Amino acid sequence: MTPGRPSERSAPEPDPTADQATKDAMSNATTVSPAHSASTASTLITNIAALVTNDPSLGDGTPLGLIQDAAVVIEGDRIAWTGDQSKAPATDNRIDAGGRAVLPGFVDSHSHLVFAGDRTQEFNARMSGRPYSAGGIRTTVAATRAATDEELEANVTRYLAEALRQGTTTFETKSGYGLTTHDESRALRVAARHTDEVTYLGAHIVAPEFAEDPAAYVALVTGEMLDACAPHARWIDVFCEKGAFDGDQARAILTAGKARGLHPRIHANQLSYGPGVRLAVELDAASADHCTHLTDEDVDALANSRTVATLLPGAEFSTRAEWPDARRLLDAGVTVALSTDCNPGSSFTSSVPFCIALAVRDMGMTPDEAVWSATAGGAAALRRTDIGRVTPGAYADLTLLDAPSHVHLAYRPGVPLVSGVWRRGERVV
Ligand SMILES: [Zn+2]
C-alpha cells in the first residue's frame, strides 16, 4: 500500500500555528495558575488495543504505524511519548482506554461551513427523481447574505460541535456564499474565529449580479475583494468547472492570491474533465479537490507533484454521481486525502467516519488507506506536519473509538463509535 509519502515528498512548510503556539507558551510561562499547572500535567492513556500513529517507523511498519497494546503520553497540548504500554514512562495522570482503538483526530481539509439556510427541498426533489429548478448555490448565497453575523456564527459553531463529536479535531473552511466584498470578508472573519485553516473562495460561482460580465467579477475577486479578504485567510480556492470558472480565469485568480501570500487549492475535475488538476500541479496547489473525472495525464501530473488529491465522497453520495477512483490514484502513487465537503447543497454531512465507510465500500480503498487519508492525508492537504499523527511533538489531537480497531470505522458504518476526543491535549468529548 502506498497511500502517501508526504514526508518524503514535501519539505514541511512553516507551521502556521507556530507564532500562536509561541505566544501561548510565553503567556503560560508568565501565568502561574491552576489552569496552567493542569495544562502542563502529563497524562498517560494506556491499554490501547490498537494505536494508529501514522509513523511507518513504529509498530507494524505500515504507513499507519499501528502499535498493539499501546500507550500515549500527553504533555500540555502535545504528544510527549508513544509506544508499547509496558514501556510507558511515569506520568501525573492515567486513563485506561479499556482495550479500545485510538487514532489521530480527523483532519477535515475541505468544508463550507459559513452559510445560512438549507436546501432540503432540492435534495428531496433530486432523490425523488423530480426536476428541480431553484438556483443551487445561489439559493445559499441569498440566505447567507440575508443572515446576521450572529446567525452565521451560530451555524458554524453548531456544525463544528457536530464534527467534533465525530472525531474531527482540525478543519478547513471556506467563504463562497457571499460573493460580495462585504459578505466574503465577513464569512472569513467568522471562520477565522474557529480555525487557522481559512480559505477565500470568492470564486465559487460568478456572483448573480455579474452574470452578464464574468470578467468584471474576476476583476473584483482578484482586486478589491482579494484586498479585503487576504488578511483573514491562509488559502485561496477556485471552483474550476464548466458553468463556474475556466482554466484561464482560475489561473488568474489563484496567481493573484499567491501574490498576496495566499496558498492555492482548487475545486477540480468534479463534474467533468477539465484543466483544474493540471493547473493545481502547475501552481503547486496544496490540494486538488474532488478529482472525479481524471485523464491518465491528470493522474501522472498528480503523482509527480506534491499536490494532494482530496476525495469528497459525500458529494457523490448526495448527488448520486459517479465515485472518484481512489484505487487508480493510490496505485499511481498519488497522495490521497478524504474529507467531507460539508455544505448545504451537495454534501450535507460533517461525518468523516461516514466518508471513510463510503471510500472503502465504493472507491476501492482499504480500511487502512481510508483512515490514513482522513488523518495524515488531510494534514498533507493542509501542508501540516504537526497534526494527523500520534508522534512526539505533534499536537495531542486524538480520537478514541468504542471498538478494538480502526477498521470498525468502515466495518460498522453509521454507528457512533467515537467515544472520546482530545484536542490540543484537552479532552473535549
Ligand atoms: Zn467544496
Residues whose N, C-alpha, C, O or C-beta is under 5 A from the ligand:
A	BS01	ZN	D341
